[in-house]
Amino acid sequence: METQNGSERRQYRRFRFASIIRVHDGQRAHDLRIIDLSLRGFRARCPSGWRPENGAHFEVEWHVADAVKLDLQADVIRVKNGVIGCQWQAHDQQSSSHLQRLIEISCLRKGARERELEAMKTSK
């Protein structure tokens, strides 16, 4: 589902995608709940008691549809009220194509979305 914010001009549309991602900052890992994402980055809610600094760099591990794993990198560009905004950085070609496909799938209706996620699992 696309999210709208009339006061901002965006080059990349944001989409809601209910999921948990794991970020690694050095030797610690933190599970974050995604609020929305785009091809440019994502916003996520931080766990209580943890707030990263602007500019922090993460390795991002994201398991989708119980079989698709994306390995990405992201930098924190905004921290506000327990929500971080991150910009995707370098990632491998497979993760990049999976990310693009997940954005496309998020536009579909529920039944079609579930079928497409199942198809991603079998095509990995």
N, C-alpha and C positions, 0 to 999 in steps of 0.2 A: 504494500500500500504506500503510495507516494505521500510525503508530508509536505505541507506548504507553510511558508512564512513570508507574508507579503512585504515585510520590511527589508528582506535580504535579497540580493540578486545572486543566484547560484548558476555556475556553469554546469555543475553536476547535480542531478536530482537526487534527493534523499528518499530512501524507502525504509519502512519499518520491517524489521526481520527479527522475530522473537528467537533469541539464541543466547548462549553463554560462550564467551571466548576466554581463553587463558593467555595472560600476558606474562612474560618473563622479563624481569628487570635485574639482570645479574643472576644471582642464585635463588632469588625468591620468585614464586609464581602467585598470581592473583587471578581469581575468576571474576569477570565483569559481565554484566547483563547489557546486551546491545540495545540501544534505544532506536537508532536508525543508522543506515550506512549508504554509501555511494561508491562510485568508482574512485573517488578522490580520498575517502576516509570514512571514519565512523565516529559516532558518539556513544558513550557507554556510561552506566552508573557504576561508581567505585564501591567496593565493599567498605563497610564502616571501619574507621580507624586507619585508612590508607588513602593518601592523596599524593599523586606524583607531582613533580615539578614541571613547569612549562619547559619544553625542549627535551624531556626525557625520551630515551629511545627504548623500544620494546621489541622483543621477538614475540610474534603472535601465533598461537596455535588455535585453530578453529576446526572443530569436528561438526560436520553437517550431515544430516540424514543417516546417522549411525555408520557411515562407511566412507564419506568423503572427508579428507583432512586437508586443510589449507595451512601452509607455513608462510607467514607474511611478516613484514617488518613495518613498524609505525612509529611516528614521533608525536609526542603530545604538543598540541598547539594552543590548547585552552583548557583551563580547569576552573569550574565555577559550580558552587552548590552541590558538590559531590558528583558532578558529571564532567567527564573529560571528552574533549574533541581531539581526535588523532588523525593524522594524515598518513596514508599508506606510503611506504617507501619501496625500495627494491624488493621484488619477489620473483620466484621462479615462474616460468611460462605456464606450467600446469596450474599452479595456484591462481595465476592471473586469469586464465581462461575459466576456471571454476568460479572465481569472484564475478566475472562478467555474466556467467550463466545464472548465478544466484540472483543477481540484480534483475535479469530478464524474468526469472521464475517468480520473483516477488510481485510482479505486475499481474500475474495470472489469478484466476479465481481459485478457491480452496481445492476443489477436486482436481483441476488441471495442475495446480502447484504440487499436490501430493504425488500425482503420476510422474511429473517431471523430476521430482526429487528421487523417486524410486528408479527412474531411468538413469540418473546420475550415479546411483549406487552400483548398478549393474555394468556401467560403462567405464568404471575406473581402471 
